[in-house]
Amino acid sequence: MRFRVSSTVGLLVLAGVTPAAAQSIRTSEPLVLAPYESALVYDGSCSAGKVLKVTGAIRGLRRKKACIAIGEAQASLGAAIQ
């Protein structure tokens, strides 16, 4: 009985963590982005197999932009483009 309860709790914890860990890929850069918050953007500005990672900055500084490879754990491009 004790094993059942702990395994059920473990599954519930994993179910809550998994969707939050995946980050969706946008088709355009967000207008508002909090400092140090990042967004993945597929707008065609990076080479094949890469997306633009935009990181928000504090007031007076520019956002950081870098092309990064798409990982297997990331959201699929097909869902983002539709």
C-alpha positions in Angstrom: 0.0 0.0 0.0 2.8 2.4 0.8 4.4 1.8 -2.6 1.2 2.7 -4.4 0.8 6.0 -2.6 4.4 7.1 -3.2 4.4 6.1 -6.9 1.1 7.9 -7.4 2.4 11.0 -5.9 5.6 10.7 -8.0 3.5 10.4 -11.2 1.5 13.5 -10.3 4.6 15.5 -9.6 6.1 14.4 -13.0 2.9 15.3 -14.8 3.0 18.8 -13.4 6.7 19.4 -14.2 6.9 18.0 -17.7 4.6 20.5 -19.6 6.3 23.5 -17.9 9.7 22.3 -18.9 8.9 22.4 -22.7 9.1 25.9 -24.3 7.0 26.7 -27.3 8.4 28.2 -30.4 6.9 31.4 -31.6 6.7 32.7 -35.2 7.4 36.3 -34.2 9.4 38.1 -31.5 7.3 39.1 -28.5 6.9 42.9 -27.9 7.2 42.6 -24.2 9.8 40.4 -22.6 10.8 40.5 -18.9 14.4 40.9 -18.0 16.3 37.5 -18.3 13.1 35.8 -19.7 13.8 34.0 -23.0 11.7 33.2 -26.0 12.3 30.9 -29.0 11.4 32.4 -32.3 11.3 30.7 -35.7 11.2 33.6 -38.2 13.7 32.3 -40.8 16.6 34.5 -39.7 18.7 31.6 -38.6 20.1 28.7 -40.6 18.3 25.3 -41.0 17.8 23.4 -37.8 18.2 26.5 -35.6 15.9 29.0 -33.9 16.5 32.5 -32.6 16.7 32.7 -28.8 15.7 36.1 -27.6 16.6 37.1 -23.9 15.0 40.1 -22.3 17.2 42.8 -20.7 17.0 45.4 -18.0 16.1 49.0 -19.0 18.6 50.7 -21.1 20.2 47.5 -22.5 19.4 45.7 -25.7 18.0 42.2 -25.8 20.4 39.3 -26.5 19.7 37.4 -29.6 21.4 34.1 -30.6 20.8 31.2 -33.0 20.6 27.9 -31.2 20.0 24.3 -32.3 16.6 22.9 -31.9 16.7 20.1 -29.3 14.5 17.0 -29.2 12.9 18.2 -25.9 11.7 21.4 -27.5 8.3 22.0 -29.0 7.9 20.8 -32.6 8.1 23.4 -35.4 5.0 22.0 -37.1 2.8 23.0 -34.1 4.4 26.5 -33.9 3.9 27.4 -37.6 0.3 26.4 -37.9 
